[in-house]
Amino acid sequence: MSRSSKNGGVALFFLVIFLAWLSLPSWAQTKSGALSLAQVKSLLGEWQGSDHDLDHEAIRHLSQVPKFAEVKVFFGTWCEDSQREVPRLLKVLSDLGESPFSVKFFQVDKDKKEPAQLLAANDIVFLPTFVVSRRGKEVGRIVERSPRSLEVDLTLLLDGKTAGLVSSSEQVIWHYLSDREKKTYN
């Protein structure tokens, strides 16, 4: 085989790889970072239901929370807790229709290193983490798994009836308690 045919074969190979990469949805091209609701829906597939029904009373209250609230959702497609909670949030948002609060999604890589600046700025250690803010100030976060249900705890945080860390994971709670002690005493 001549040198020019070898180079042509290599060039063709890289061209095919590049064209395949271009045909991927944008969320698949970037392994981490901000995603639109449509990208998250396509990424996670259709809502498959849950072993627990949604709390429709909480969803009704969510539809009435004060304006100027935001929920930042940090998740990993590889994370079992994210696979459970993010589709549940998508179902809640679907049932809400028009949401009075904004939701921003951030996909985190498997090493939990990217998107580095966002992870550091939001103190993200565990996934999923739902950072709840009102008027630009964080009021609380739901981490890994909600003790009641995602929609109930979101309502409580967005309504101002609770604040701070919300989680049913002992590991998460101990992490944030020990982190707070380090910041308080050092």
C-alpha positions as CSV (number, residue, x, y, z in Angstrom):
1,M,0.0,0.0,0.0
2,S,1.4,3.4,-1.0
3,R,2.0,6.2,1.5
4,S,-0.6,8.4,-0.1
5,S,-3.3,5.7,0.2
6,K,-2.4,5.2,3.9
7,N,-2.7,9.0,4.5
8,G,-6.0,9.0,2.6
9,G,-7.4,6.2,4.8
10,V,-6.4,8.0,8.0
11,A,-7.9,11.3,6.8
12,L,-11.1,9.5,5.8
13,F,-11.2,7.8,9.2
14,F,-10.9,11.2,11.0
15,L,-13.4,12.8,8.7
16,V,-16.0,10.1,9.6
17,I,-15.3,10.5,13.3
18,F,-15.6,14.3,13.0
19,L,-18.9,14.1,11.1
20,A,-20.3,11.6,13.6
21,W,-19.3,14.0,16.4
22,L,-21.1,16.9,14.6
23,S,-24.3,14.8,14.3
24,L,-24.5,14.2,18.1
25,P,-26.8,16.5,20.0
26,S,-25.0,19.4,21.7
27,W,-25.4,17.9,25.2
28,A,-23.6,14.8,24.1
29,Q,-20.7,16.7,22.6
30,T,-20.1,18.4,26.0
31,K,-19.9,16.0,28.9
32,S,-20.7,18.7,31.4
33,G,-22.2,22.2,31.6
34,A,-25.5,24.0,31.2
35,L,-28.3,22.2,29.4
36,S,-31.7,23.4,28.3
37,L,-34.9,21.7,29.6
38,A,-35.3,20.1,26.1
39,Q,-31.7,18.7,26.2
40,V,-32.4,17.3,29.7
41,K,-35.6,15.7,28.5
42,S,-33.9,14.1,25.5
43,L,-31.0,13.0,27.7
44,L,-33.1,11.3,30.3
45,G,-35.8,10.0,28.0
46,E,-39.5,10.1,28.8
47,W,-40.8,10.1,32.3
48,Q,-41.2,6.5,33.3
49,G,-43.2,7.1,36.5
50,S,-42.1,6.4,40.0
51,D,-42.8,4.0,42.8
52,H,-44.5,6.9,44.5
53,D,-47.1,9.2,43.0
54,L,-46.5,12.9,42.9
55,D,-48.0,15.0,45.6
56,H,-50.5,17.1,43.6
57,E,-51.2,19.4,46.6
58,A,-47.6,20.3,46.7
59,I,-47.5,20.9,43.0
60,R,-50.5,23.2,43.4
61,H,-48.6,25.1,46.0
62,L,-45.5,25.2,43.8
63,S,-47.6,26.9,41.1
64,Q,-48.2,29.8,43.6
65,V,-44.7,30.3,45.0
66,P,-43.4,33.9,44.9
67,K,-41.7,35.1,41.7
68,F,-38.0,35.7,41.4
69,A,-37.0,32.2,42.5
70,E,-34.6,29.9,40.8
71,V,-33.6,26.2,41.1
72,K,-30.2,25.1,39.8
73,V,-30.0,21.4,39.3
74,F,-26.6,19.7,39.3
75,F,-26.8,16.1,38.1
76,G,-25.0,13.2,36.5
77,T,-26.5,10.9,34.0
78,W,-24.4,8.1,35.5
79,C,-25.7,8.8,39.1
80,E,-28.5,6.6,40.4
81,D,-29.9,9.4,42.7
82,S,-30.0,11.7,39.7
83,Q,-31.7,9.1,37.6
84,R,-34.4,9.0,40.2
85,E,-34.8,12.6,41.1
86,V,-34.3,14.5,37.9
87,P,-37.0,12.7,36.0
88,R,-39.3,13.3,39.0
89,L,-38.5,17.1,38.7
90,L,-39.3,16.9,35.0
91,K,-42.7,15.3,35.8
92,V,-43.3,18.0,38.4
93,L,-42.4,20.8,35.9
94,S,-44.7,19.1,33.3
95,D,-47.6,19.0,35.7
96,L,-47.0,22.6,36.7
97,G,-47.4,23.8,33.2
98,E,-46.0,27.4,33.5
99,S,-43.5,27.5,36.3
100,P,-43.3,30.7,38.5
101,F,-39.6,29.9,39.2
102,S,-36.8,29.4,36.7
103,V,-34.9,26.1,36.5
104,K,-31.3,25.7,35.2
105,F,-29.7,22.3,34.6
106,F,-26.0,21.5,34.8
107,Q,-24.7,18.2,33.8
108,V,-21.7,17.1,35.9
109,D,-19.0,14.7,34.6
110,K,-18.4,11.3,36.3
111,D,-15.3,12.6,38.1
112,K,-17.3,15.5,39.5
113,K,-14.7,17.9,38.2
114,E,-16.5,19.7,35.4
115,P,-18.0,22.3,35.1
116,A,-15.3,23.2,37.6
117,Q,-16.1,26.8,38.2
118,L,-19.8,26.2,38.7
119,L,-19.2,23.2,41.1
120,A,-16.8,25.3,43.2
121,A,-19.0,28.4,43.2
122,N,-22.0,26.3,44.3
123,D,-20.2,24.0,46.7
124,I,-21.4,20.8,44.9
125,V,-20.1,17.6,46.4
126,F,-23.1,15.2,46.0
127,L,-25.5,14.6,43.2
128,P,-28.1,15.5,42.5
129,T,-28.1,18.9,44.2
130,F,-31.0,21.3,43.8
131,V,-29.8,24.8,44.8
132,V,-32.8,26.9,45.6
133,S,-32.5,30.7,45.5
134,R,-34.9,33.6,46.0
135,R,-34.0,37.0,44.6
136,G,-30.5,35.8,43.9
137,K,-29.7,34.5,47.4
138,E,-29.5,30.8,48.2
139,V,-32.1,29.8,50.8
140,G,-31.4,26.1,50.8
141,R,-30.6,22.9,48.8
142,I,-32.0,19.4,48.4
143,V,-29.1,17.0,48.1
144,E,-29.3,13.4,46.9
145,R,-32.7,12.4,48.2
146,S,-35.5,14.5,49.7
147,P,-36.8,13.2,53.0
148,R,-40.4,13.9,52.1
149,S,-40.7,14.3,48.3
150,L,-38.9,16.5,45.9
151,E,-42.0,18.6,45.2
152,V,-42.9,19.0,48.9
153,D,-39.4,20.1,49.9
154,L,-39.1,22.4,46.9
155,T,-42.4,24.0,47.9
156,L,-41.1,24.5,51.5
157,L,-37.9,26.1,50.3
158,L,-39.5,28.3,47.7
159,D,-42.2,29.4,50.1
160,G,-39.7,30.3,52.8
161,K,-41.2,27.7,55.2
162,T,-37.8,26.0,55.6
163,A,-34.2,26.9,54.8
164,G,-30.8,25.2,54.6
165,L,-29.8,21.7,53.8
166,V,-32.6,19.2,53.0
167,S,-31.5,15.6,52.6
168,S,-32.3,12.1,53.8
169,S,-28.7,10.9,53.4
170,E,-26.7,10.7,56.7
171,Q,-23.5,11.0,54.7
172,V,-24.6,14.2,53.1
173,I,-25.8,15.7,56.5
174,W,-22.5,14.7,58.3
175,H,-20.5,16.2,55.4
176,Y,-22.2,19.6,55.6
177,L,-22.1,19.6,59.4
178,S,-18.4,18.9,59.5
179,D,-17.8,21.4,56.7
180,R,-19.7,24.1,58.7
181,E,-17.7,23.3,61.8
182,K,-14.4,23.7,59.9
183,K,-15.6,27.1,58.6
184,T,-16.8,28.2,62.0
185,Y,-13.7,27.2,64.1
186,N,-10.8,27.7,61.7
